């Protein structure tokens, strides 16, 4: 791994040692995302920090104009840092954002992306669940296979470097400001397909295009790794993408091997040589894919490790003793269980890790409705 500036703060050394699967004084504290409602309770004031509530708030800010969005973005950084300080986190993560300006605001919670007279999508926010997602997609001019072919041709004829630099820029900005206090991460690059019915059907009807798309995504991942190193940031990429439920993957392991795995093999061969830590993230039961991901592709890390789907630290470590695991306490338990149950599970995950290669945190996110008592129970176990 490329050398990072020496920091007097122990968090940086703790995280670097964890990535190397060496023993540490305690597991670094990390969470993939914190819903705005939970973060607001922690800080005692309205804040925006992550999950669908953040996506809605950012789109709403864009709807009010560029100046409103710029002010929102500045507050977002302040809020993120404040809540991570309040929880004594080691890892400061730039959350997944929806930094897109809508074409129209229909009402308080509803937005249109795209022209009303052409292809467009309607997005709607549900305050009760903090979910912000599409509620309507207009008919499309091109059939799915044509859209995929155009996407692949665009990817194959576009220089990946500018997009990689844009992906890294927000993380680099956080690192410059707060790298002496936190281990700053947040660059993402997914290799694979989506989970819409059309995406799965295209794996059957257009396998060559899907394979080409994954190989081009692999080139983008390598470009992001190079951009992180050039910026002097911690070289960590949040990779993978949801592809499984509690019973297993949503498409066959044979299809993953044939169409998706070549992209991971290509990307990890380069990223591992560069010292970039790319970790695969997906909820669900991944046992049928694990050997491909963590042996054949040699992916060094695993995130969103779903304890509720039998992916416990103990079980994963028994098969892959050097794998770095990013969080394993059930987000569902955090939202619905008791503080005592959360504490017991957090202690179990730490014990299973054996003092190395594990970031203590939840499997997915601190979702809307998670109690402050449960959040404290998780992060007080060290």
PLY file of the C-alpha trace (Angstrom):
ply
format ascii 1.0
element vertex 382
property float x
property float y
property float z
element edge 381
property int vertex1
property int vertex2
end_header
0.00 0.00 0.00
1.38 3.47 -0.87
2.78 5.41 2.07
0.52 7.98 3.68
1.70 11.02 5.65
2.67 10.21 9.21
-0.10 11.28 11.58
0.10 11.72 15.35
-3.48 10.49 15.55
-3.75 6.73 16.24
-6.75 6.26 13.97
-4.69 6.29 10.77
-2.20 3.69 12.00
-5.04 1.55 13.40
-6.84 1.51 10.05
-3.69 0.83 8.01
-2.79 -2.07 10.29
-6.33 -3.43 9.94
-6.08 -3.32 6.14
-2.86 -5.34 6.45
-4.72 -7.82 8.71
-2.29 -7.13 11.56
-3.25 -7.02 15.22
-4.42 -3.63 16.52
-5.15 -2.08 19.91
-8.85 -2.18 19.01
-10.94 -2.62 15.89
-11.45 0.67 14.03
-15.00 2.02 14.20
-16.82 2.40 10.89
-20.33 2.65 9.48
-21.29 2.60 5.79
-23.97 5.25 6.27
-25.99 7.07 8.93
-29.55 8.13 8.18
-30.26 11.81 8.65
-32.81 11.08 11.37
-30.35 9.06 13.45
-27.59 11.63 12.97
-29.96 14.44 13.95
-30.72 12.63 17.22
-27.02 12.15 17.89
-26.23 15.85 17.40
-29.48 17.28 18.72
-30.15 19.33 15.60
-31.33 18.69 12.01
-28.47 17.35 9.88
-27.95 15.53 6.59
-25.50 12.64 6.57
-26.62 9.63 4.54
-29.11 7.10 3.09
-32.24 8.04 1.13
-32.92 11.04 3.33
-29.63 12.58 2.21
-30.40 11.88 -1.45
-33.75 13.61 -1.10
-32.27 16.59 0.73
-29.54 17.09 -1.88
-31.97 16.89 -4.80
-34.26 19.34 -2.99
-31.33 21.71 -2.53
-30.52 21.49 -6.24
-34.18 22.28 -7.00
-33.63 25.61 -5.21
-30.65 26.49 -7.41
-26.86 26.24 -7.54
-26.27 28.63 -4.63
-28.62 26.65 -2.39
-26.85 23.44 -3.34
-23.41 24.91 -2.62
-24.59 25.93 0.85
-26.09 22.48 1.37
-22.82 20.80 0.38
-20.84 22.87 2.87
-23.28 21.96 5.65
-23.10 18.31 4.65
-19.35 18.21 5.27
-19.72 19.96 8.63
-22.52 17.57 9.64
-20.57 14.48 8.58
-17.51 15.45 10.57
-19.56 16.43 13.63
-21.44 13.13 13.81
-18.27 11.08 13.27
-16.59 13.01 16.09
-19.60 12.45 18.34
-19.36 8.70 17.76
-15.54 8.67 18.03
-15.33 6.97 14.63
-11.99 6.04 13.09
-13.20 5.99 9.48
-14.74 9.09 7.91
-16.64 8.05 4.82
-18.00 10.30 2.12
-21.52 8.88 1.77
-23.21 7.76 -1.40
-24.86 10.90 -2.72
-27.39 11.85 -5.37
-25.69 14.98 -6.61
-28.09 15.55 -9.51
-30.22 18.55 -10.39
-33.86 17.64 -11.13
-35.66 19.02 -14.16
-38.71 19.87 -12.08
-40.04 19.73 -8.53
-43.60 18.43 -8.66
-44.40 18.76 -4.97
-42.57 18.72 -1.63
-41.44 15.11 -1.98
-41.62 14.45 -5.75
-39.19 15.34 -8.56
-38.91 14.76 -12.29
-35.63 13.91 -13.98
-35.77 14.38 -17.74
-38.13 16.38 -19.98
-41.86 16.00 -19.44
-42.34 15.43 -23.18
-39.52 12.86 -23.47
-37.93 10.04 -21.48
-38.08 10.87 -17.79
-38.22 9.35 -14.32
-40.28 10.45 -11.33
-38.60 10.10 -7.91
-40.49 10.28 -4.63
-39.44 10.54 -1.00
-41.19 8.60 1.79
-40.56 10.44 5.09
-41.66 7.50 7.26
-38.97 5.19 5.89
-36.49 7.78 4.55
-36.63 6.01 1.19
-36.06 8.05 -1.99
-36.60 6.02 -5.14
-38.18 6.02 -8.62
-41.97 5.77 -8.64
-42.44 6.07 -12.42
-40.36 5.51 -15.56
-41.74 6.82 -18.83
-41.71 4.54 -21.90
-38.29 4.42 -23.51
-37.51 4.89 -27.18
-34.82 2.21 -27.42
-35.28 -1.41 -26.35
-33.02 -2.70 -23.52
-30.43 -4.33 -25.75
-29.96 -1.13 -27.77
-29.54 0.95 -24.61
-26.97 -1.53 -23.32
-25.05 -1.49 -26.61
-24.96 2.32 -26.59
-23.77 2.33 -22.98
-20.99 -0.16 -23.71
-19.87 1.73 -26.81
-19.81 4.96 -24.80
-17.73 3.33 -22.05
-15.32 1.85 -24.57
-14.72 5.15 -26.34
-14.49 7.37 -23.24
-11.26 8.09 -21.37
-11.81 6.74 -17.82
-9.36 9.19 -16.22
-11.58 12.32 -15.98
-14.42 10.33 -14.42
-11.98 8.73 -11.97
-10.61 12.12 -10.96
-14.16 13.42 -10.44
-14.98 10.37 -8.28
-11.91 10.92 -6.11
-12.14 14.72 -5.80
-14.66 14.87 -2.88
-12.70 12.23 -0.96
-9.44 14.08 -1.59
-11.03 17.28 -0.30
-12.10 15.56 2.92
-8.64 13.97 3.27
-6.86 17.30 2.93
-9.03 18.84 5.65
-9.47 15.95 8.07
-6.79 13.38 7.26
-4.95 14.20 10.48
-8.02 13.08 12.45
-9.78 10.38 10.42
-9.05 7.63 7.93
-10.94 9.19 5.01
-12.53 6.97 2.35
-15.44 7.05 -0.05
-14.41 6.35 -3.66
-16.72 3.78 -5.26
-16.64 1.70 -8.43
-19.11 -1.10 -9.12
-18.33 -3.97 -11.47
-21.40 -5.90 -12.57
-25.04 -5.49 -13.57
-28.07 -4.01 -11.88
-30.95 -5.90 -10.33
-33.85 -4.78 -12.54
-35.58 -7.52 -14.48
-34.18 -6.05 -17.70
-30.61 -6.27 -16.36
-31.00 -9.95 -15.51
-32.65 -10.71 -18.86
-29.78 -9.03 -20.71
-27.35 -11.43 -19.03
-29.16 -14.17 -20.96
-29.87 -12.38 -24.23
-26.73 -10.21 -24.56
-23.94 -11.99 -22.64
-21.13 -10.57 -24.78
-22.27 -7.00 -24.13
-22.52 -7.65 -20.40
-19.01 -9.12 -20.36
-17.65 -6.14 -22.29
-19.36 -3.77 -19.89
-17.80 -5.48 -16.85
-14.34 -5.41 -18.42
-14.69 -1.70 -19.12
-15.86 -1.13 -15.54
-12.68 -2.91 -14.47
-10.62 -0.33 -16.38
-12.55 2.42 -14.60
-11.77 0.81 -11.23
-8.07 0.82 -12.01
-8.30 4.47 -13.05
-9.96 5.31 -9.70
-7.15 3.48 -7.89
-4.52 5.51 -9.74
-6.41 8.75 -9.00
-6.50 7.93 -5.27
-2.76 7.32 -5.23
-2.08 10.51 -7.20
-4.19 12.49 -4.70
-2.34 10.99 -1.73
-5.56 9.62 -0.22
-5.98 6.29 1.57
-6.16 3.93 -1.43
-9.50 2.29 -0.65
-12.29 1.62 -3.17
-15.80 0.64 -2.17
-16.61 -1.93 -4.84
-19.07 -4.68 -5.55
-22.79 -4.05 -5.49
-25.94 -5.73 -4.23
-26.61 -9.04 -5.98
-27.95 -11.42 -3.34
-30.67 -12.11 -0.80
-30.72 -14.36 2.23
-31.07 -17.46 0.03
-28.20 -16.59 -2.33
-27.42 -14.60 -5.51
-30.23 -13.35 -7.73
-28.60 -14.98 -10.75
-26.58 -18.15 -11.07
-22.95 -18.52 -9.99
-22.27 -19.85 -13.51
-23.46 -16.56 -15.00
-21.35 -14.62 -12.52
-18.30 -16.68 -13.48
-18.86 -16.28 -17.21
-19.90 -12.63 -17.42
-18.90 -10.70 -14.28
-15.89 -12.44 -12.75
-13.52 -11.58 -15.66
-13.94 -7.92 -14.75
-12.96 -8.56 -11.14
-9.97 -10.68 -12.12
-8.74 -7.94 -14.47
-9.28 -5.09 -12.00
-7.85 -6.83 -8.93
-4.72 -7.99 -10.76
-3.82 -4.32 -11.27
-5.21 -2.86 -8.04
-3.51 -5.43 -5.81
-0.17 -4.71 -7.48
-0.73 -0.99 -6.85
-1.57 -1.57 -3.18
-5.17 -0.39 -3.54
-7.66 -2.03 -1.18
-10.79 -2.82 -3.21
-13.50 -4.46 -1.17
-16.58 -6.24 -2.45
-19.90 -5.14 -0.94
-23.23 -6.91 -1.07
-25.89 -7.85 1.40
-27.15 -11.42 1.37
-25.78 -14.94 1.20
-22.67 -14.98 -1.03
-21.30 -18.45 -0.23
-21.66 -19.69 -3.80
-19.55 -16.75 -5.07
-16.97 -16.51 -2.30
-14.22 -18.65 -3.84
-14.49 -16.74 -7.11
-14.34 -13.33 -5.43
-11.79 -13.90 -2.71
-9.57 -16.63 -4.16
-9.69 -16.44 -7.96
-10.05 -12.65 -8.16
-8.10 -12.19 -4.87
-10.33 -9.36 -3.64
-8.74 -8.33 -0.30
-11.85 -7.02 1.50
-15.53 -7.76 2.07
-18.15 -5.24 3.14
-21.86 -5.20 3.98
-21.06 -8.62 5.42
-24.55 -9.86 6.21
-24.67 -11.64 9.54
-28.41 -12.27 9.11
-27.62 -14.26 5.93
-25.05 -16.54 7.70
-22.07 -14.39 6.64
-20.57 -14.13 10.14
-17.00 -13.06 10.79
-16.31 -16.52 12.22
-17.65 -18.38 9.18
-15.96 -16.10 6.64
-12.62 -16.15 8.49
-12.66 -19.96 8.73
-12.54 -20.06 4.94
-10.59 -16.87 4.19
-8.30 -16.16 7.16
-6.65 -13.04 5.66
-9.81 -11.35 4.41
-10.50 -7.84 5.77
-14.14 -7.49 6.87
-15.92 -4.14 7.01
-18.75 -4.39 9.58
-20.84 -7.40 10.62
-23.40 -6.25 13.21
-26.93 -6.61 11.81
-28.50 -3.33 10.72
-31.89 -4.98 11.22
-31.02 -5.87 14.81
-29.79 -2.33 15.41
-33.11 -0.95 14.20
-35.41 -3.45 15.93
-33.51 -5.17 18.75
-32.54 -4.19 22.26
-29.31 -2.57 23.36
-28.36 -5.79 25.14
-28.84 -7.80 21.93
-26.77 -5.30 19.96
-24.02 -5.39 22.56
-23.92 -9.20 22.52
-23.68 -9.36 18.74
-21.00 -6.66 18.58
-18.94 -8.53 21.18
-19.33 -11.75 19.19
-18.12 -10.12 15.96
-15.05 -8.70 17.71
-14.23 -12.04 19.33
-14.56 -13.84 16.00
-12.18 -11.36 14.36
-9.42 -12.18 16.83
-8.13 -8.61 17.02
-7.22 -8.16 13.35
-8.62 -7.40 9.92
-12.04 -6.22 11.11
-13.72 -2.80 11.11
-16.32 -2.73 13.88
-19.64 -1.52 12.55
-23.00 -2.42 11.10
-23.51 -4.59 8.07
-25.27 -1.94 6.01
-26.35 1.36 7.59
-27.76 3.00 10.69
-31.22 3.19 9.17
-34.16 5.44 10.01
-35.65 4.48 13.37
-32.46 3.09 14.92
-32.40 4.16 18.57
-29.59 6.20 20.06
-29.27 3.57 22.79
-28.53 0.90 20.20
-26.05 3.08 18.34
-24.15 3.66 21.58
-24.32 -0.05 22.42
-22.64 -0.88 19.10
-19.82 1.62 19.23
-19.10 1.28 22.93
-18.05 -2.35 22.34
-14.36 -2.14 21.47
0 1
1 2
2 3
3 4
4 5
5 6
6 7
7 8
8 9
9 10
10 11
11 12
12 13
13 14
14 15
15 16
16 17
17 18
18 19
19 20
20 21
21 22
22 23
23 24
24 25
25 26
26 27
27 28
28 29
29 30
30 31
31 32
32 33
33 34
34 35
35 36
36 37
37 38
38 39
39 40
40 41
41 42
42 43
43 44
44 45
45 46
46 47
47 48
48 49
49 50
50 51
51 52
52 53
53 54
54 55
55 56
56 57
57 58
58 59
59 60
60 61
61 62
62 63
63 64
64 65
65 66
66 67
67 68
68 69
69 70
70 71
71 72
72 73
73 74
74 75
75 76
76 77
77 78
78 79
79 80
80 81
81 82
82 83
83 84
84 85
85 86
86 87
87 88
88 89
89 90
90 91
91 92
92 93
93 94
94 95
95 96
96 97
97 98
98 99
99 100
100 101
101 102
102 103
103 104
104 105
105 106
106 107
107 108
108 109
109 110
110 111
111 112
112 113
113 114
114 115
115 116
116 117
117 118
118 119
119 120
120 121
121 122
122 123
123 124
124 125
125 126
126 127
127 128
128 129
129 130
130 131
131 132
132 133
133 134
134 135
135 136
136 137
137 138
138 139
139 140
140 141
141 142
142 143
143 144
144 145
145 146
146 147
147 148
148 149
149 150
150 151
151 152
152 153
153 154
154 155
155 156
156 157
157 158
158 159
159 160
160 161
161 162
162 163
163 164
164 165
165 166
166 167
167 168
168 169
169 170
170 171
171 172
172 173
173 174
174 175
175 176
176 177
177 178
178 179
179 180
180 181
181 182
182 183
183 184
184 185
185 186
186 187
187 188
188 189
189 190
190 191
191 192
192 193
193 194
194 195
195 196
196 197
197 198
198 199
199 200
200 201
201 202
202 203
203 204
204 205
205 206
206 207
207 208
208 209
209 210
210 211
211 212
212 213
213 214
214 215
215 216
216 217
217 218
218 219
219 220
220 221
221 222
222 223
223 224
224 225
225 226
226 227
227 228
228 229
229 230
230 231
231 232
232 233
233 234
234 235
235 236
236 237
237 238
238 239
239 240
240 241
241 242
242 243
243 244
244 245
245 246
246 247
247 248
248 249
249 250
250 251
251 252
252 253
253 254
254 255
255 256
256 257
257 258
258 259
259 260
260 261
261 262
262 263
263 264
264 265
265 266
266 267
267 268
268 269
269 270
270 271
271 272
272 273
273 274
274 275
275 276
276 277
277 278
278 279
279 280
280 281
281 282
282 283
283 284
284 285
285 286
286 287
287 288
288 289
289 290
290 291
291 292
292 293
293 294
294 295
295 296
296 297
297 298
298 299
299 300
300 301
301 302
302 303
303 304
304 305
305 306
306 307
307 308
308 309
309 310
310 311
311 312
312 313
313 314
314 315
315 316
316 317
317 318
318 319
319 320
320 321
321 322
322 323
323 324
324 325
325 326
326 327
327 328
328 329
329 330
330 331
331 332
332 333
333 334
334 335
335 336
336 337
337 338
338 339
339 340
340 341
341 342
342 343
343 344
344 345
345 346
346 347
347 348
348 349
349 350
350 351
351 352
352 353
353 354
354 355
355 356
356 357
357 358
358 359
359 360
360 361
361 362
362 363
363 364
364 365
365 366
366 367
367 368
368 369
369 370
370 371
371 372
372 373
373 374
374 375
375 376
376 377
377 378
378 379
379 380
380 381
